[in-house]
Amino acid sequence: MRLIEKIWFKRHNAKWIIVPLLLPVSVLFYLLTGLRRFFYRVGLFQSHRVSAPVIIVGNIGIGGNGKTPVVIYLIEQCIKLGLKVGVVSRGYGGKAPYYPYLLTKDSSASEAGDEPILIYQRCKIPVVVGANRVAAANLLIAKGCNIIIADDGLQHYTLARDLELVIVDAKRQFGNGFLLPAGPLREGKWRLNTVDFVIYNQSSGNINSHNNSFTHNKYSKIDMVLCPQFVCNVKTNEKISLQVFINQHNNVNAIAAIGDPERFFTTLSSQHFNVKKAKGFVDHHQFTLSDLQHFSASMPLLMTEKDAVKCQKFAKNHWWYVPVGAVFAEQDTKPLLTKITELVAGNSLQ
């Protein structure tokens, strides 16, 4: 974990020096972002509506809250409802040959970013990346999509939206509560009262088992846990059930380049893996062979699915990834799925 993240989320001694130094910049950030929102509200900046409903999946702080599993869950539910769903993303960490960029089977994480590649490979649906999300959404519509999911687009007000979902990490929540750069927030906690649903990611554990530390009025709160599904070999794509793999390989090493690597290591421990050596990297880290070659081949090296898409070209036989799925209480998601159905039905009548 970087020093600044320790200051944001943990009781690090340096916070008493660094946070006061950064607060003036946070005040400037607050003024600029508030002015930007005001310009959209009064019409000086324009929000553009596309011809299909748009669902925003985002957060009010830095990444690592569990957005991608929620996006995948929504994709799966839309497919079950008979909808033609597509995803737009900024494509953070990638450099595509052109934009908007429609992913293909030959696309790489270096072109499109790790999360879009993960979504495309897992769900086999159209995914488009680009800074201009309006153009990206229109490309998806031209490809036949009748509902759009915008991955991490909460603050991208240029794209008008029909439904906003915010993901909150139950462990880290809002850190020290300050805006960037003194804290981890891109928008204040007040923003939660303007969205439709807040999904509270507990990472692991029992749904409905936490004490909520913030209040809400407008939005509906949904509890979620992320559960490992199986273990998959990065090189060969061989799949093994979690329990069988644990029985065969209890001792493992682990790496993670996500917003909170400790969350992945804790998940492994909760599944009774004996993690001998764990190393966290900065979110979206672009792996090279030299990053991982010092891990012993005598035991499996486990990683997240997001890491695996960046390691496939130079993967070793003992590298495995552990996909996770978003799990909800069925009664919690009924209002959300009903809203999605109503949006598409209403749009088809226009």
C-alpha atoms as a printed R data frame, in Angstrom:
    type eleno elety resid chain resno       x       y       z
1   ATOM     1    CA   MET     A     1   0.000   0.000   0.000
2   ATOM     2    CA   ARG     A     2   1.304   3.429  -0.957
3   ATOM     3    CA   LEU     A     3   2.066   5.945   1.793
4   ATOM     4    CA   ILE     A     4  -0.766   8.236   0.701
5   ATOM     5    CA   GLU     A     5  -3.263   5.344   0.941
6   ATOM     6    CA   LYS     A     6  -2.020   4.519   4.443
7   ATOM     7    CA   ILE     A     7  -2.674   8.149   5.344
8   ATOM     8    CA   TRP     A     8  -6.146   8.049   3.790
9   ATOM     9    CA   PHE     A     9  -7.308   4.739   5.241
10  ATOM    10    CA   LYS     A    10  -5.125   3.915   8.240
11  ATOM    11    CA   ARG     A    11  -3.822   5.658  11.350
12  ATOM    12    CA   HIS     A    12  -0.436   6.578   9.941
13  ATOM    13    CA   ASN     A    13   1.671   9.058  11.911
14  ATOM    14    CA   ALA     A    14   2.500  11.038   8.768
15  ATOM    15    CA   LYS     A    15  -1.140  12.091   8.407
16  ATOM    16    CA   TRP     A    16  -0.655  14.850  10.982
17  ATOM    17    CA   ILE     A    17   1.883  16.452   8.638
18  ATOM    18    CA   ILE     A    18   0.744  15.543   5.143
19  ATOM    19    CA   VAL     A    19  -3.042  15.992   5.464
20  ATOM    20    CA   PRO     A    20  -2.817  19.657   6.647
21  ATOM    21    CA   LEU     A    21  -0.393  20.367   3.792
22  ATOM    22    CA   LEU     A    22  -2.797  18.901   1.239
23  ATOM    23    CA   LEU     A    23  -6.012  20.424   2.591
24  ATOM    24    CA   PRO     A    24  -5.644  23.700   0.612
25  ATOM    25    CA   VAL     A    25  -5.442  21.644  -2.585
26  ATOM    26    CA   SER     A    26  -8.540  19.701  -1.498
27  ATOM    27    CA   VAL     A    27 -10.376  22.997  -0.998
28  ATOM    28    CA   LEU     A    28  -9.418  24.028  -4.535
29  ATOM    29    CA   PHE     A    29 -10.554  20.614  -5.799
30  ATOM    30    CA   TYR     A    30 -13.882  21.112  -4.009
31  ATOM    31    CA   LEU     A    31 -14.390  24.527  -5.583
32  ATOM    32    CA   LEU     A    32 -13.519  23.365  -9.106
33  ATOM    33    CA   THR     A    33 -15.662  20.231  -8.994
34  ATOM    34    CA   GLY     A    34 -18.544  22.137  -7.419
35  ATOM    35    CA   LEU     A    35 -18.323  24.767 -10.144
36  ATOM    36    CA   ARG     A    36 -18.308  22.045 -12.771
37  ATOM    37    CA   ARG     A    37 -21.458  20.444 -11.322
38  ATOM    38    CA   PHE     A    38 -23.103  23.883 -11.206
39  ATOM    39    CA   PHE     A    39 -22.335  24.476 -14.888
40  ATOM    40    CA   TYR     A    40 -24.025  21.183 -15.771
41  ATOM    41    CA   ARG     A    41 -27.015  22.029 -13.598
42  ATOM    42    CA   VAL     A    42 -27.617  25.432 -15.217
43  ATOM    43    CA   GLY     A    43 -26.897  24.202 -18.746
44  ATOM    44    CA   LEU     A    44 -23.552  25.871 -19.444
45  ATOM    45    CA   PHE     A    45 -22.148  22.340 -19.802
46  ATOM    46    CA   GLN     A    46 -24.378  19.861 -21.636
47  ATOM    47    CA   SER     A    47 -25.269  16.310 -20.639
48  ATOM    48    CA   HIS     A    48 -26.048  14.177 -23.683
49  ATOM    49    CA   ARG     A    49 -28.728  11.500 -23.625
50  ATOM    50    CA   VAL     A    50 -28.334   8.470 -25.873
51  ATOM    51    CA   SER     A    51 -31.168   6.341 -27.275
52  ATOM    52    CA   ALA     A    52 -30.790   3.516 -24.741
53  ATOM    53    CA   PRO     A    53 -31.037   3.510 -20.935
54  ATOM    54    CA   VAL     A    54 -27.722   4.095 -19.173
55  ATOM    55    CA   ILE     A    55 -26.794   2.524 -15.827
56  ATOM    56    CA   ILE     A    56 -23.859   4.089 -14.000
57  ATOM    57    CA   VAL     A    57 -21.768   1.887 -11.694
58  ATOM    58    CA   GLY     A    58 -19.301   4.046  -9.783
59  ATOM    59    CA   ASN     A    59 -18.103   5.318  -6.454
60  ATOM    60    CA   ILE     A    60 -17.369   8.597  -4.727
61  ATOM    61    CA   GLY     A    61 -13.768   7.699  -3.932
62  ATOM    62    CA   ILE     A    62 -10.749   6.020  -5.453
63  ATOM    63    CA   GLY     A    63 -11.028   2.524  -6.947
64  ATOM    64    CA   GLY     A    64 -10.972  -0.860  -5.307
65  ATOM    65    CA   ASN     A    65 -14.562  -0.938  -4.064
66  ATOM    66    CA   GLY     A    66 -15.810  -3.908  -6.091
67  ATOM    67    CA   LYS     A    67 -17.322  -2.221  -9.142
68  ATOM    68    CA   THR     A    68 -16.272  -4.866 -11.673
69  ATOM    69    CA   PRO     A    69 -18.072  -7.795  -9.964
70  ATOM    70    CA   VAL     A    70 -21.198  -5.618  -9.779
71  ATOM    71    CA   VAL     A    71 -20.913  -4.781 -13.492
72  ATOM    72    CA   ILE     A    72 -20.592  -8.495 -14.290
73  ATOM    73    CA   TYR     A    73 -23.608  -9.291 -12.107
74  ATOM    74    CA   LEU     A    74 -25.680  -6.648 -13.911
75  ATOM    75    CA   ILE     A    75 -24.592  -7.998 -17.289
76  ATOM    76    CA   GLU     A    76 -25.671 -11.501 -16.297
77  ATOM    77    CA   GLN     A    77 -29.045 -10.243 -15.060
78  ATOM    78    CA   CYS     A    78 -29.627  -8.187 -18.214
79  ATOM    79    CA   ILE     A    79 -28.899 -11.234 -20.358
80  ATOM    80    CA   LYS     A    80 -31.384 -13.280 -18.298
81  ATOM    81    CA   LEU     A    81 -33.959 -10.559 -18.954
82  ATOM    82    CA   GLY     A    82 -33.362 -10.937 -22.704
83  ATOM    83    CA   LEU     A    83 -31.621  -7.585 -23.062
84  ATOM    84    CA   LYS     A    84 -28.745  -6.752 -25.384
85  ATOM    85    CA   VAL     A    85 -26.297  -5.163 -22.970
86  ATOM    86    CA   GLY     A    86 -23.026  -3.370 -23.660
87  ATOM    87    CA   VAL     A    87 -20.403  -1.767 -21.406
88  ATOM    88    CA   VAL     A    88 -18.556   1.523 -21.749
89  ATOM    89    CA   SER     A    89 -15.383   2.214 -19.777
90  ATOM    90    CA   ARG     A    90 -12.615   4.777 -19.651
91  ATOM    91    CA   GLY     A    91 -10.107   1.977 -20.192
92  ATOM    92    CA   TYR     A    92  -7.751   3.147 -17.474
93  ATOM    93    CA   GLY     A    93  -4.185   1.911 -17.991
94  ATOM    94    CA   GLY     A    94  -4.698   1.121 -21.669
95  ATOM    95    CA   LYS     A    95  -3.650   2.896 -24.853
96  ATOM    96    CA   ALA     A    96  -5.875   1.887 -27.738
97  ATOM    97    CA   PRO     A    97  -4.981   2.530 -31.414
98  ATOM    98    CA   TYR     A    98  -8.099   4.727 -31.720
99  ATOM    99    CA   TYR     A    99 -11.188   5.785 -29.746
100 ATOM   100    CA   PRO     A   100 -13.902   4.820 -29.191
101 ATOM   101    CA   TYR     A   101 -12.357   1.362 -29.223
102 ATOM   102    CA   LEU     A   102 -14.553  -1.737 -29.538
103 ATOM   103    CA   LEU     A   103 -12.860  -4.728 -27.940
104 ATOM   104    CA   THR     A   104 -12.248  -7.891 -29.964
105 ATOM   105    CA   LYS     A   105 -10.829 -11.315 -29.106
106 ATOM   106    CA   ASP     A   106  -7.406  -9.961 -30.061
107 ATOM   107    CA   SER     A   107  -7.556  -6.918 -27.755
108 ATOM   108    CA   SER     A   108  -5.021  -6.725 -24.918
109 ATOM   109    CA   ALA     A   109  -4.986  -5.117 -21.485
110 ATOM   110    CA   SER     A   110  -2.280  -2.741 -22.685
111 ATOM   111    CA   GLU     A   111  -4.750  -1.457 -25.296
112 ATOM   112    CA   ALA     A   112  -8.041  -1.485 -23.408
113 ATOM   113    CA   GLY     A   113  -7.144  -1.647 -19.715
114 ATOM   114    CA   ASP     A   114  -7.408  -4.632 -17.394
115 ATOM   115    CA   GLU     A   115 -11.016  -4.278 -16.222
116 ATOM   116    CA   PRO     A   116 -12.586  -3.944 -19.711
117 ATOM   117    CA   ILE     A   117 -10.622  -6.999 -20.881
118 ATOM   118    CA   LEU     A   118 -11.789  -8.948 -17.829
119 ATOM   119    CA   ILE     A   119 -15.434  -8.005 -18.492
120 ATOM   120    CA   TYR     A   120 -15.167  -8.825 -22.204
121 ATOM   121    CA   GLN     A   121 -13.496 -12.205 -21.654
122 ATOM   122    CA   ARG     A   122 -15.840 -13.235 -18.831
123 ATOM   123    CA   CYS     A   123 -19.155 -12.076 -20.320
124 ATOM   124    CA   LYS     A   124 -18.630 -12.167 -24.113
125 ATOM   125    CA   ILE     A   125 -20.645  -8.974 -24.672
126 ATOM   126    CA   PRO     A   126 -19.724  -5.745 -26.515
127 ATOM   127    CA   VAL     A   127 -17.337  -3.504 -24.561
128 ATOM   128    CA   VAL     A   128 -16.151  -0.089 -25.765
129 ATOM   129    CA   VAL     A   129 -13.475   2.073 -24.121
130 ATOM   130    CA   GLY     A   130 -12.772   5.762 -24.525
131 ATOM   131    CA   ALA     A   131 -12.731   9.072 -22.691
132 ATOM   132    CA   ASN     A   132 -15.779  10.199 -24.697
133 ATOM   133    CA   ARG     A   133 -18.375   7.929 -23.122
134 ATOM   134    CA   VAL     A   134 -21.183   9.408 -25.206
135 ATOM   135    CA   ALA     A   135 -19.424   8.329 -28.395
136 ATOM   136    CA   ALA     A   136 -18.677   4.946 -26.816
137 ATOM   137    CA   ALA     A   137 -22.343   4.444 -25.860
138 ATOM   138    CA   ASN     A   138 -23.523   5.411 -29.352
139 ATOM   139    CA   LEU     A   139 -21.151   2.860 -30.853
140 ATOM   140    CA   LEU     A   140 -22.669   0.159 -28.650
141 ATOM   141    CA   ILE     A   141 -26.164   1.216 -29.714
142 ATOM   142    CA   ALA     A   142 -25.073   0.992 -33.344
143 ATOM   143    CA   LYS     A   143 -23.986  -2.582 -32.578
144 ATOM   144    CA   GLY     A   144 -27.500  -3.422 -31.401
145 ATOM   145    CA   CYS     A   145 -27.300  -2.854 -27.641
146 ATOM   146    CA   ASN     A   146 -30.511  -1.684 -25.977
147 ATOM   147    CA   ILE     A   147 -29.066  -1.022 -22.517
148 ATOM   148    CA   ILE     A   148 -25.704   0.474 -21.545
149 ATOM   149    CA   ILE     A   149 -23.688  -0.066 -18.366
150 ATOM   150    CA   ALA     A   150 -21.070   2.626 -17.704
151 ATOM   151    CA   ASP     A   151 -18.221   1.250 -15.599
152 ATOM   152    CA   ASP     A   152 -16.902   3.937 -13.226
153 ATOM   153    CA   GLY     A   153 -18.749   6.835 -14.834
154 ATOM   154    CA   LEU     A   154 -20.329   8.523 -11.814
155 ATOM   155    CA   GLN     A   155 -18.440  11.798 -12.257
156 ATOM   156    CA   HIS     A   156 -18.654  11.777 -16.062
157 ATOM   157    CA   TYR     A   157 -21.670  14.079 -16.252
158 ATOM   158    CA   THR     A   158 -21.454  14.517 -20.024
159 ATOM   159    CA   LEU     A   159 -23.216  11.154 -20.383
160 ATOM   160    CA   ALA     A   160 -26.792  11.460 -19.103
161 ATOM   161    CA   ARG     A   161 -27.879   8.550 -16.972
162 ATOM   162    CA   ASP     A   162 -31.099   6.797 -15.996
163 ATOM   163    CA   LEU     A   163 -29.853   4.871 -12.974
164 ATOM   164    CA   GLU     A   164 -26.914   5.460 -10.621
165 ATOM   165    CA   LEU     A   165 -25.346   2.760  -8.441
166 ATOM   166    CA   VAL     A   166 -22.555   3.566  -5.988
167 ATOM   167    CA   ILE     A   167 -20.343   0.868  -4.476
168 ATOM   168    CA   VAL     A   168 -19.034   1.390  -0.931
169 ATOM   169    CA   ASP     A   169 -16.302  -0.767   0.574
170 ATOM   170    CA   ALA     A   170 -17.456  -1.851   4.046
171 ATOM   171    CA   LYS     A   171 -13.883  -2.115   5.284
172 ATOM   172    CA   ARG     A   172 -12.343   1.121   4.018
173 ATOM   173    CA   GLN     A   173 -15.567   3.109   3.572
174 ATOM   174    CA   PHE     A   174 -14.599   6.790   3.087
175 ATOM   175    CA   GLY     A   175 -11.171   6.796   4.719
176 ATOM   176    CA   ASN     A   176 -10.469  10.052   6.519
177 ATOM   177    CA   GLY     A   177 -13.459  11.673   4.807
178 ATOM   178    CA   PHE     A   178 -11.527  14.362   2.940
179 ATOM   179    CA   LEU     A   179 -11.621  15.101  -0.773
180 ATOM   180    CA   LEU     A   180  -8.597  14.446  -2.976
181 ATOM   181    CA   PRO     A   181  -5.701  14.736  -2.428
182 ATOM   182    CA   ALA     A   182  -5.925  15.060   1.392
183 ATOM   183    CA   GLY     A   183  -8.390  12.156   1.349
184 ATOM   184    CA   PRO     A   184  -9.642   9.476  -1.045
185 ATOM   185    CA   LEU     A   185 -12.955  11.087  -2.071
186 ATOM   186    CA   ARG     A   186 -13.760  12.423  -5.539
187 ATOM   187    CA   GLU     A   187 -17.102  13.728  -4.268
188 ATOM   188    CA   GLY     A   188 -18.421  14.265  -0.752
189 ATOM   189    CA   LYS     A   189 -20.627  11.789   1.105
190 ATOM   190    CA   TRP     A   190 -23.582  14.035   0.279
191 ATOM   191    CA   ARG     A   191 -23.449  12.537  -3.222
192 ATOM   192    CA   LEU     A   192 -24.902   9.285  -1.878
193 ATOM   193    CA   ASN     A   193 -28.202  11.051  -1.303
194 ATOM   194    CA   THR     A   194 -28.514  11.806  -5.036
195 ATOM   195    CA   VAL     A   195 -28.096   8.251  -6.368
196 ATOM   196    CA   ASP     A   196 -30.618   5.422  -6.749
197 ATOM   197    CA   PHE     A   197 -28.867   2.496  -5.062
198 ATOM   198    CA   VAL     A   198 -25.845   2.143  -2.782
199 ATOM   199    CA   ILE     A   199 -24.275  -1.312  -2.780
200 ATOM   200    CA   TYR     A   200 -22.374  -2.021   0.404
201 ATOM   201    CA   ASN     A   201 -19.485  -4.385  -0.378
202 ATOM   202    CA   GLN     A   202 -18.569  -6.458   2.643
203 ATOM   203    CA   SER     A   203 -15.990  -8.462   0.603
204 ATOM   204    CA   SER     A   204 -16.617 -11.608   2.638
205 ATOM   205    CA   GLY     A   205 -18.903 -12.610   5.460
206 ATOM   206    CA   ASN     A   206 -22.635 -12.740   5.962
207 ATOM   207    CA   ILE     A   207 -25.012 -10.457   4.110
208 ATOM   208    CA   ASN     A   208 -26.828  -8.006   6.379
209 ATOM   209    CA   SER     A   209 -24.237  -8.441   9.154
210 ATOM   210    CA   HIS     A   210 -22.724  -4.955   9.287
211 ATOM   211    CA   ASN     A   211 -23.496  -1.710  11.052
212 ATOM   212    CA   ASN     A   212 -23.914   1.109   8.570
213 ATOM   213    CA   SER     A   213 -22.005   4.232   9.588
214 ATOM   214    CA   PHE     A   214 -23.672   6.694   7.222
215 ATOM   215    CA   THR     A   215 -27.230   7.852   6.833
216 ATOM   216    CA   HIS     A   216 -29.304   7.927   3.699
217 ATOM   217    CA   ASN     A   217 -32.673   9.147   2.498
218 ATOM   218    CA   LYS     A   218 -33.376   8.801  -1.223
219 ATOM   219    CA   TYR     A   219 -31.406   5.749  -2.249
220 ATOM   220    CA   SER     A   220 -32.018   2.056  -1.586
221 ATOM   221    CA   LYS     A   221 -29.232   0.166   0.195
222 ATOM   222    CA   ILE     A   222 -28.168  -3.273  -1.036
223 ATOM   223    CA   ASP     A   223 -25.747  -5.589   0.772
224 ATOM   224    CA   MET     A   224 -23.238  -7.625  -1.211
225 ATOM   225    CA   VAL     A   225 -20.449 -10.099  -0.569
226 ATOM   226    CA   LEU     A   226 -17.734 -11.198  -2.982
227 ATOM   227    CA   CYS     A   227 -17.310 -14.955  -3.030
228 ATOM   228    CA   PRO     A   228 -14.543 -16.965  -4.731
229 ATOM   229    CA   GLN     A   229 -15.954 -19.282  -7.361
230 ATOM   230    CA   PHE     A   230 -13.151 -21.605  -8.460
231 ATOM   231    CA   VAL     A   231  -9.436 -21.566  -9.318
232 ATOM   232    CA   CYS     A   232  -8.279 -21.211 -12.932
233 ATOM   233    CA   ASN     A   233  -4.815 -21.701 -14.406
234 ATOM   234    CA   VAL     A   234  -3.541 -18.501 -16.024
235 ATOM   235    CA   LYS     A   235  -1.637 -20.374 -18.746
236 ATOM   236    CA   THR     A   236  -3.882 -23.334 -19.586
237 ATOM   237    CA   ASN     A   237  -7.335 -22.100 -18.420
238 ATOM   238    CA   GLU     A   238  -7.797 -25.340 -16.459
239 ATOM   239    CA   LYS     A   239 -10.552 -24.888 -13.856
240 ATOM   240    CA   ILE     A   240 -10.543 -26.617 -10.469
241 ATOM   241    CA   SER     A   241 -13.131 -26.302  -7.747
242 ATOM   242    CA   LEU     A   242 -11.993 -24.257  -4.786
243 ATOM   243    CA   GLN     A   243 -12.215 -27.082  -2.269
244 ATOM   244    CA   VAL     A   244 -10.372 -29.579  -4.462
245 ATOM   245    CA   PHE     A   245  -7.600 -27.062  -5.096
246 ATOM   246    CA   ILE     A   246  -7.252 -26.284  -1.379
247 ATOM   247    CA   ASN     A   247  -7.020 -29.984  -0.573
248 ATOM   248    CA   GLN     A   248  -4.235 -30.357  -3.130
249 ATOM   249    CA   HIS     A   249  -2.404 -27.075  -2.529
250 ATOM   250    CA   ASN     A   250  -2.957 -25.591   0.900
251 ATOM   251    CA   ASN     A   251   0.304 -23.581   0.884
252 ATOM   252    CA   VAL     A   252   0.304 -20.772  -1.691
253 ATOM   253    CA   ASN     A   253   1.893 -17.459  -2.566
254 ATOM   254    CA   ALA     A   254  -0.257 -14.527  -3.668
255 ATOM   255    CA   ILE     A   255  -0.094 -11.210  -5.485
256 ATOM   256    CA   ALA     A   256  -2.706  -8.535  -6.161
257 ATOM   257    CA   ALA     A   257  -2.781  -5.227  -8.030
258 ATOM   258    CA   ILE     A   258  -6.180  -3.935  -6.971
259 ATOM   259    CA   GLY     A   259  -7.328  -0.957  -4.931
260 ATOM   260    CA   ASP     A   260  -6.951  -2.893  -1.674
261 ATOM   261    CA   PRO     A   261  -4.662  -5.939  -2.118
262 ATOM   262    CA   GLU     A   262  -5.164  -6.954   1.515
263 ATOM   263    CA   ARG     A   263  -8.789  -7.683   0.699
264 ATOM   264    CA   PHE     A   264  -7.716 -10.433  -1.713
265 ATOM   265    CA   PHE     A   265  -5.220 -11.903   0.744
266 ATOM   266    CA   THR     A   266  -7.858 -11.890   3.492
267 ATOM   267    CA   THR     A   267 -10.283 -13.662   1.160
268 ATOM   268    CA   LEU     A   268  -7.723 -16.402   0.537
269 ATOM   269    CA   SER     A   269  -7.130 -16.826   4.265
270 ATOM   270    CA   SER     A   270 -10.879 -16.985   4.898
271 ATOM   271    CA   GLN     A   271 -11.015 -19.916   2.457
272 ATOM   272    CA   HIS     A   272  -8.312 -21.664   4.551
273 ATOM   273    CA   PHE     A   273  -5.397 -21.093   2.187
274 ATOM   274    CA   ASN     A   274  -2.075 -20.841   3.997
275 ATOM   275    CA   VAL     A   275  -0.572 -17.765   2.297
276 ATOM   276    CA   LYS     A   276   3.185 -18.042   2.696
277 ATOM   277    CA   LYS     A   277   4.172 -14.885   0.819
278 ATOM   278    CA   ALA     A   278   1.945 -12.066  -0.352
279 ATOM   279    CA   LYS     A   279   2.825  -8.953  -2.315
280 ATOM   280    CA   GLY     A   280   0.537  -6.068  -3.198
281 ATOM   281    CA   PHE     A   281   1.034  -3.792  -6.190
282 ATOM   282    CA   VAL     A   282  -0.505  -0.466  -7.136
283 ATOM   283    CA   ASP     A   283  -3.964  -0.750  -8.713
284 ATOM   284    CA   HIS     A   284  -3.788  -1.413 -12.502
285 ATOM   285    CA   HIS     A   285  -0.069  -2.285 -12.280
286 ATOM   286    CA   GLN     A   286   1.210  -3.513 -15.635
287 ATOM   287    CA   PHE     A   287   2.956  -6.754 -14.762
288 ATOM   288    CA   THR     A   288   6.145  -8.021 -16.328
289 ATOM   289    CA   LEU     A   289   7.779 -11.406 -15.848
290 ATOM   290    CA   SER     A   290  10.414  -9.850 -13.591
291 ATOM   291    CA   ASP     A   291   7.695  -8.828 -11.120
292 ATOM   292    CA   LEU     A   292   6.797 -12.454 -10.434
293 ATOM   293    CA   GLN     A   293   9.755 -14.640 -11.326
294 ATOM   294    CA   HIS     A   294  11.138 -14.627  -7.771
295 ATOM   295    CA   PHE     A   295   8.087 -16.547  -6.509
296 ATOM   296    CA   SER     A   296   8.940 -20.213  -6.067
297 ATOM   297    CA   ALA     A   297   7.561 -22.674  -8.605
298 ATOM   298    CA   SER     A   298   7.222 -25.236  -5.817
299 ATOM   299    CA   MET     A   299   3.818 -23.857  -4.803
300 ATOM   300    CA   PRO     A   300   0.972 -22.119  -6.636
301 ATOM   301    CA   LEU     A   301   1.006 -18.361  -7.109
302 ATOM   302    CA   LEU     A   302  -2.554 -17.030  -6.781
303 ATOM   303    CA   MET     A   303  -3.746 -13.730  -8.234
304 ATOM   304    CA   THR     A   304  -6.977 -11.907  -8.994
305 ATOM   305    CA   GLU     A   305  -8.756 -12.290 -12.304
306 ATOM   306    CA   LYS     A   306  -7.913  -8.664 -13.103
307 ATOM   307    CA   ASP     A   307  -4.211  -9.448 -12.650
308 ATOM   308    CA   ALA     A   308  -4.432 -12.594 -14.757
309 ATOM   309    CA   VAL     A   309  -5.518 -10.786 -17.934
310 ATOM   310    CA   LYS     A   310  -2.196  -8.907 -17.834
311 ATOM   311    CA   CYS     A   311  -0.084 -12.018 -17.227
312 ATOM   312    CA   GLN     A   312  -1.458 -14.457 -19.809
313 ATOM   313    CA   LYS     A   313   1.247 -13.884 -22.434
314 ATOM   314    CA   PHE     A   314   4.114 -14.876 -20.112
315 ATOM   315    CA   ALA     A   315   2.253 -17.083 -17.609
316 ATOM   316    CA   LYS     A   316   3.911 -20.018 -15.855
317 ATOM   317    CA   ASN     A   317   2.263 -23.344 -15.112
318 ATOM   318    CA   HIS     A   318   2.026 -22.661 -11.370
319 ATOM   319    CA   TRP     A   319   0.144 -19.353 -11.762
320 ATOM   320    CA   TRP     A   320  -3.564 -19.452 -10.945
321 ATOM   321    CA   TYR     A   321  -6.287 -16.850 -10.535
322 ATOM   322    CA   VAL     A   322  -9.327 -16.835  -8.281
323 ATOM   323    CA   PRO     A   323 -12.457 -15.274  -9.830
324 ATOM   324    CA   VAL     A   324 -14.982 -13.760  -7.441
325 ATOM   325    CA   GLY     A   325 -18.690 -13.246  -7.926
326 ATOM   326    CA   ALA     A   326 -21.048 -10.697  -6.400
327 ATOM   327    CA   VAL     A   327 -23.651 -12.385  -4.193
328 ATOM   328    CA   PHE     A   328 -26.801 -10.611  -3.027
329 ATOM   329    CA   ALA     A   329 -29.860 -11.452  -0.997
330 ATOM   330    CA   GLU     A   330 -32.571 -11.988  -3.621
331 ATOM   331    CA   GLN     A   331 -35.064  -9.667  -1.958
332 ATOM   332    CA   ASP     A   332 -32.515  -6.812  -2.021
333 ATOM   333    CA   THR     A   333 -32.031  -6.885  -5.789
334 ATOM   334    CA   LYS     A   334 -35.708  -7.151  -6.805
335 ATOM   335    CA   PRO     A   335 -36.227  -3.331  -6.824
336 ATOM   336    CA   LEU     A   336 -33.060  -2.874  -8.891
337 ATOM   337    CA   LEU     A   337 -33.993  -5.494 -11.492
338 ATOM   338    CA   THR     A   338 -37.551  -4.190 -11.631
339 ATOM   339    CA   LYS     A   339 -36.210  -0.688 -12.290
340 ATOM   340    CA   ILE     A   340 -33.994  -1.961 -15.111
341 ATOM   341    CA   THR     A   341 -36.928  -3.776 -16.727
342 ATOM   342    CA   GLU     A   342 -39.082  -0.634 -16.478
343 ATOM   343    CA   LEU     A   343 -36.352   1.536 -18.017
344 ATOM   344    CA   VAL     A   344 -36.016  -0.685 -21.073
345 ATOM   345    CA   ALA     A   345 -39.782  -1.065 -21.463
346 ATOM   346    CA   GLY     A   346 -40.303   2.680 -21.189
347 ATOM   347    CA   ASN     A   347 -37.515   3.385 -23.665
348 ATOM   348    CA   SER     A   348 -39.029   0.989 -26.236
349 ATOM   349    CA   LEU     A   349 -42.284   2.972 -26.158
350 ATOM   350    CA   GLN     A   350 -40.597   6.246 -27.049
